[in-house]
Amino acid sequence: MNVLLRTWLPGAVVLTAIAGALASTPAAAVFTFRFIMNNAVADCDPRSPGAENKLFRRATGIANISDSLTFVTCSMQAQMEGSESGAGSSLAAVSFINRSGADAMVGCTLVTNHRFPDGHFGWAYYSKSMVVPATSPDLVWGHFMHFIASQEGGYFGDQINFSCALPPGVEIVTTRHDYTEFTTP
């Protein structure tokens, strides 16, 4: 037998055995970080029928143009695959601009489907408030109110909804949620 063949043949047998073992191993899931960020005009509406005349839909967001507090709801489109695996949303956020001359307090409630520690799903409600400083209209993204899943129980589902109380002069600019999508090759 040729020296080259004697040297090469054992290595080829080992490589063939490894390749066969890898081919029979099930493929692992692939996790991909994604986010959806939308202009609020696409996602938000007045919460009550009479509130439409208090809101102005700008190209950059939806603004309270009245002299009183008004409520807006926002529902984001879900494009998640594999949410039943527990991958779900890790962050939900809404951003604001304040076009009035004074700082304004904004309050929002995140409503999402949630996987509880015992494994069942149900609606979960998380409320926050923040002061939105009086700003120039040149602030593109606005001031973000973040809801972080790891700080709120570990998991948000694929249904991300906000209900916010907008003071006069405040505008919702964007809605966002970050999530992990998994696929199997």
N, C-alpha and C positions, 0 to 999 in steps of 0.2 A: 504494500500500500504506500502510496506517495506520502511524503512527510507533510506536505501542505494539507492533504486530505485528512491525515491522522490528527493534525492540530485543529483543523477547522470543524470537523464532524462532531466532536463532543460539545463544542460551543453552540453549534446549530441545533443539536438535540435539546440542550438546556433552554435556548431561546424559544424553540417551538413549544416546549412544555409550558414556559411562562406565558406565552401568547395564548395558548389554549386555556389556561387557567383564568387569564384576564377576560377572555371572550365569554366565559361562562359565568363571570361575576355580574350580578345585576347592576345596572347603571345607577349612579347616585343622583339625587335630585340636585338641580342647579337653582340657587337662590340669586335673584337679581333685585337690586334696589331700584325703585322707581318712584316718581312723584307726579302728581297732577296738580297744576296750578292754573286757575281760571280767573278771568275777569269777573267781578261780582255781578255785572249786568247779565251774564249768562246763567248764574246760579241762584240769584236772590230775587225775592218778591216781597211785597208788603204782606204782613201777617193777617191783617184784617181788610175787608172790602173797602172801608172808608179811608184807609191809609194811602191809597194810590196817589191822591192829590197832594200828599205831603212829601212825596219822593220825586226826585228827578234822576232819570237814567242818563248819565253822562257817558261819553265814550270810554271814560276811565273808571267808572264805578257807579254806584247807586247812592245818592245823597239825600239826606233829610233837609228839605228846604223850608220846612214849616217853623213855627215858633214854639213847638212842643215836642216832647218825646214821641217817637214812633217806633214800631216794632217791625223787624224784617226777618224773614226766614231764608236760609240758604241751604240747598241740597246739592251735593256734589255727585257727579256721575261716577259710578264705580266701574272700573275696568280691570278688576283684579282676578287673577286665576289662583286657585289653590288657597283661598282664604279659609277653607274648612280645615286646613292643616295647622292653623294657628299662626300662620305667617303674618296676616293682617296688617293694619295701619299702625305705624309707630308714632306718627305725629299728625295732628290736625291743626290748622292755623287759619286765621282770618286777619286781614290787615285794614287799617283805617287811616284816613286823612281828616284833619280837623281844619275846616276853612273859616271857622268863626274866630273872633278876636280873643277868646279866652280858652283855657284848658277845659276839657270836657271828660266826664266819667262815662265809660261805655261798659255795659255788662252783656255777656253772651253765655248761652248754654249750649254745649256740644251734646247732641243726641246721637248715639251710635249703638249698633248691635254689639254686644260684648260677650266674650266667653268668660264665664265666671270660674273661680277655682275648682268648683265641683264638676266642671265640664259642660254645663248647660248654657244655652244662649238666651239672652234677653236684652231689653233696652237698658241703656245706662245713660245717666245724665251727669254732666260735669259743668259746673258754673264757675265763671271767673269775671273779674272786672279789672279795668285798667284806666289810667288817666291818659288821654290822648292830647298831647300838647298842641296848642295853636301853632300851625305850621304854614309854610308857604305852599301854594298848589304845585310847586316844582318837585316836591318829594314824590318820586315815582312809585315806590313800593308801599309807602305808608309805614305805620307802626304795627307790628305783628303781635297778636295775642296767640300764644302757643299752648296747645294741649298736648302733653307728652305722655304717651301710653305707659311708659315705665314708671312714671310718677303718679299715674291714675289707676293702677291695678294691672298693668302689664299688657293689655291687648285692646285695640279698637278693631271693630269689624270693618266690613267693606261699605257700610252705609254711614256716610259722614254728613251730618246736618247741623246747622247752627241756627239759633234763634237769638237775635241781638236787639237790644234797646238802644236806638240811635238818638242822641241829643241833637238839637238844632245845629246845623252846620257841619255835622260829621258825615263822612262818606265811607262806605265799605268799598275797598279797592279790589282785593283779591281773596280767594279762598284756595286752600292748599291742603293736600294730604300726602304723606310719604308712606310707602308700603313696600313690603317685600313680596315678590312674585316668585313662585317656584314652578319649575317644569321638570319633567323627566325626559332625558334624551331618548 
